[in-house]
């Protein structure tokens, strides 16, 4: 275990390290803070296990969701305070840096025609729209014993800050508002486990409407469908991202912490679905990009196991999504300690290096800033390696795709307005 300590001087100079340190330690809000009055976003308990915090923008344009409600955050050395209209971070009383509140758009305070708040349909996670679609994951309702993942809070959230039923028209109304006011380019759908593998059937009508009427990028995060050919169809109808959250690469810990996933699918099938979908990039509509993510949670297993997961995911052509474990209030692991920043630095360093070595298309989609995780490109400052040729290639890909995607969106907006 590393004994290196993260210092104020280091986080001042390295926004990527600051983002990681805030995930691990959270922050306390000084009484001088008036988040919503100053145009910030209300803390909403949405999504399965991460979106419980305060949305901020750090130096370097890094968007983040910082724990503020959990018990470990109350012990944090970080304090957010307001001074002359600006928000600043202190560490143990020492000034660190100025930060910005992630802006709250007008639609956040609006209701649908039926009176339902728009934020119960979808919320911004950084700059993209996240929608937890359909009813609660059935691991939470399974009898005689619940089989939910022990870190997960989705069964505590639905019906509180998130609606359990969302019609196509409700979702499209919120997406249009988010596109118009927030400039979103990407919509991410998330579901839990349902008997009969119905999650892709549930999502397809929403996907078809979005692609036909708005042309936005669309992602799908569900359990792996038992018929892997269903992902060929998702590719054909224009889905741009599929993500498989197997969470833990250590088999014993996977069984212990994710009992429902272990019993219903097993780790091997999650890996096979990741491998299968990563190979679909060469097929499907040429104008629709395609990426596959394997998602893990750092801090629930030893760092070396997380690094092994990253290496396996990139070896099959998928991009790792690496979350930081957050012991959320009300979950089975709420009393667990969050991971130490020092222990996770090697994990996120490897995330950047492995994706660059594999030549994977990171950071190319326009206006997608993710607050819930460290993106691979955001981990660049944690590595001494520079990768000049790979970075030049990615910069070119980003320019080319951004230009063509913007033209396509403008064309569709004109056609739909006519």
N, C-alpha and C positions, 0 to 999 in steps of 0.2 A: 504493500500500500504506500502510495506517495505521501511524503510528509511536507511537501511544498505548500505554502500558504498563498492564497490569492491576496494581493495587496491593493491598496487604493491606487497606487501609482500604476499598477498593471491594468486595472479596469478603466482608468482614465484614458489610457493610451490604446485600449483594445476593446471596441464596442462589442465584438463577438464574445469575448471573455465576460464582459459585463452582462450580456444577455444570458449566458449560461449561469453565471453566478446568481443572478436574480431568480432564475428558475429554481435553483437549489435552495436559496435562502429566503425568497419572498421579500416583502417590505412592509413597513408600518406607515400609515398615513397620519401626518401631523394634523392637528385641529385647524390649521390654516388652510387646508385643502377644501375646495368646493368643486368637486369633479364635474357633476352634471351642470351646475350653474355656469361653469366655465366652458361648456360645450363638449365635455368628455362623455364617454360611454358608461352607462350604468353597469355594475358588475352583475352579470347574469350567469346562473348555473345552467349552462346548456352543454350539449355534447357529452360524450361518454366519460371522459376522465381528465379533461385538461382545461376546459374553458371556464374556470371558476374565478379568474383574476381580473386585474385592472389592465386595460389595453393602453399601452404607451408606445411612443416612437423614440428610440434611442439615437444617439449620434451615429452618423453613417447611414441613416435611413433604415435602421433595423426595427421592425415592428415586433412587439412582444406582448404577452399576456402574463402579468406578474402575479403570483399568489399573494393574496392579502387576507383571505378569510380563514385560512387554516391555522392551527395552533403553532406550527413551526414558524409561520410568518410573523407571529407576535413576538418572537425572539430574535428577529432579523436585525443585523447591524445597520441595514438600510432603512432610511426614513425619507419619505416624499414630503416636501414642504413647498409652500407657495410664497414667493417673494416678489413684490412689485409686479404682480400679474404673470409671473413666469413660474414654472414648476422645476424644482431642482432636487437632486438626490444627495443625501448625506450618508456617509458610512461612519458610524460611531461618532457623529458630530463633525466629521471632516467633510467639507464639500467635495463632491465627485464630479457632477456634470449637470447641465441643464437638459431636461427632457421635454417632450411634447405630449399632450393628451391626444390619443387617437380621436379624430373628429367624429362627433355624433351627427349623422345626417338627419334631415327633417323627417324622413319616413320612419325613423326610430320612434318618433312620438305620435305617429299616425295610426289609425285603425282601419281595418277593412270595412266594407259596407255593412257587414253583419256585426260590427262592433268588436271583433277580435283584434287585439294589437298585432301589428305587423311583425314585431319582434318575436311573437310566439310561432311564427311561420319559419322565419330564418333570421340569422344574425351574421354580422360581419366578423370574420376571424382575420384580423389584419385588413386586407383589401379585397378578400373574396367572400362570397356568400355561402355560409354553411347551413345545410338543411338536414335535420334529423327526421327522416320521413317515416310515416306509419307508426304503428303502436310500439309499446315498449318491447325490448328484446325478451323473448320467451324464456331465456335462462332465469329471468327474475320472477317468473310466474310458475315455474316448473314445480310440481308436487310429487312426493311429500317434501322434497328438499330443494331449495333454490340452487341453481348451478351457475350463477353469475360470476364473472371474473371479479376477483377480490379487490381490485383497484378501481372498479367501475362505479360510476354514480348515475348512470342514465336512468335507472329505475327510480331514483330520487328526484330527477329533474322534470320528466315529462308530466305535464299537467300543472307544473309550478311556473317555470319560466319558458316552457316549451309546450306547444299543443300536441296532443296525441293523434289528432286527425287533421289532415291538410289536403284539401281538394286541389285538383289541377288548376282551377281558376284562381284559388287563393294563392297558390305558389307562384303562378305566372304574374299576378298582380304585384306581389312583393319583388319578384325578380325585375320586373319592368321599373319599379320605383328605385331599386338598388342600381340598376344600369343607368337610369336617368340622373339620379342625384349623386351616386357614389362612384360612377364610372367603372363598375365591376366588369371584368372580362371572364370570370370563372365562377361556376356554381358547383359545389361539392355536395353530393347526397350520401348520407350515412344511414344504414339500417342495422338492426340487430339480427339475431337468429329467429326464424319462424319455421314451424313445422311445414314440411312440403316444399321447402326451398322456394318460397314465393317472392323473395325480396326483389329479384330482377324483374319479375312480372309486375310487381307494384311500381317499380321505378320507370319502366319503359314509356308509359304515356307522358310522363313529365319530360323525359329526355327528348322524345320526338317533337313535342311542342317547342321546347327551347331551341333545338337545332333548326327547326323549320322557320320559326318566327323571329328569333334573335341571333342565332349563329354563335352564341357564346361557347366557350370551352366548358365541358362538363366532365366531372369525375364521379366515380361510384366506389364507395367503400362498404362492402358487405362481406359476410362469410363466403367462402368459396363454393360456388354452385357445383353440385355433383356431376352435372353434365358440362364438361369444360367447353364443349362446342358452343354453349350459350355466349361465350366471350367473343367468338367469331362474329356473332350477330351484333353484339354491342359495338364491336369495331366497325361493322358495316353501317350502323345507324349514326355513327359520328361521335361516339364516346371517346374522350381523349385520355382518360386516366382510370385505371383500376388499382385499388389498393387492398392488400390482404394483411390484416392485423393479427399476426400470430404472436406478437408481443414479446415472447421469450424463446430463445434458442436452446436453452438448457432443458432437456426433455423432462427431467424430474421436476423442475420448478414449473415448467409449462403445465404439467398434470396437476400440480398442487394449487397454482394460482389461477389457472383457467380451466376449471373442472368441466364446464359445459363444452368448451371448444375441444378439449381432449376427448370427451366421451362421444361427441357428435361427429367430429371431423378428423381429429388427430393432427399432430404437427406435420407429419409427412404429406398429408393432402394439402395443407396450406402451402407447403413448399412446392409441391407439384403444380398447384394452380399458379403460383408466382412464376415458376419456370415456363409453364405453358403460355401464359399471357405475355411474358416478355418477348416471346418469339413471334408474336402477332404484328409487331411493328411494320414488317415489310408488306403486310397485306392491308386491305381496306382502302378507303378514300385517301388519295395522295395529299389532298389539301388539309386533312385532319391529322394533327400530330397524335402520337400514341405513346404513353409511358405506363410502366407498371411499377408499383411501389410495394416493397415488403416492409411492414411497419413493426418496429420493436420499441420497447420501453426501457431506456437505460436507467439503472438503479434498482431493477428487480432481479438482476442476476449479476454475477461477477463481471467486471469490465472486459476481461479477456473473452467471455462468452458473447458479449455484445459485439466485440470486434470480430469474432468468428462469424457472427450473423451478417455483419456488414460485408465481409469478404465473400460469403456465400451468395448473398443477394446480388452484389455487383458481378460475380462470376457468371451469372445466368443472364445478365443484361438488364436487370431491374435496378431501380434507384432506391436506396434505403431511406425510409422515413424514421428518424430516431427521436422519440419523445423523451422527456425527462420525467421520471416518476414523481407524482404529486399526491401525497396522502390526503385525499379529499375528505371533508367532513361527512360523516354518515356512512362511509364505506367500510368494508371489512379491514382495510389497512390504514384507517385514519390515524391510528396511534403509532404507525411506523415512522422511522426517521427518513427524511428526504436524503437523497444521495449527496455526497461531498463533491464539490466542484472539482477539487484536485483529482479525484478518482475518475471523473468523467472527461477531463480534458483529452486523455489519450483516445477515448472512444470517438469524440467529435473530430479530433485531428485525423483519425483514420477514416472517418466518414468523408471528409474532403479529399484525402489522398486517394482512396479507393475509387471514388467516382471519377476523378480526373484520370487516373491510370487506366480505367476502363473506357474512357472516351464517352461518357454518358452525357446526354443533353440537359445539363442543369442550368437553371437561371435564364432560360430562353423565352419563356412565356411573358407577355407584356402585363404590367401592373398587377403582379401577384406577389404580395408581401404577406408572409405567413407569421401570425403571432404565436401560434401554439407550439411550434417546434423550431429548432435550429435547422435552416436549410443548408445543404452541403456547401453552397457557395459562401454562406455566412461564416463557415468554419475556416475559411482561408487564413485568417489571422492567427489561427492556432497551430499552423504548420509552417516550418521553415522552408518548405519546398515551394517553388514559384510556378512551374508548369507554363512557361511563356507561350509555347506553340498551342497547347490545348486552350489556354485562355483566349488567344487570338481567334481561334476557330469558333469558340463559343460566342464571342462578341459578334462575329460575322453572322452566325446563325440567329442570334437575337435580333440583329438589325433586319435581316431578310424576313424572318417570320413576323416580326412586329409590323413591318410595313405591309406585308400581304394580308395579315389578319385585320389590321385597321381598315384597309380598303374594303375587305369583305364585309365588315360590320357596317361601314358607311353605306355600302351598296344595299344591304338588307334593310337598313333603316329607311332609306329613300324609297325602296320598293314597298315596304309596309305602310309608309305614310301616304303613298299614292292612292 
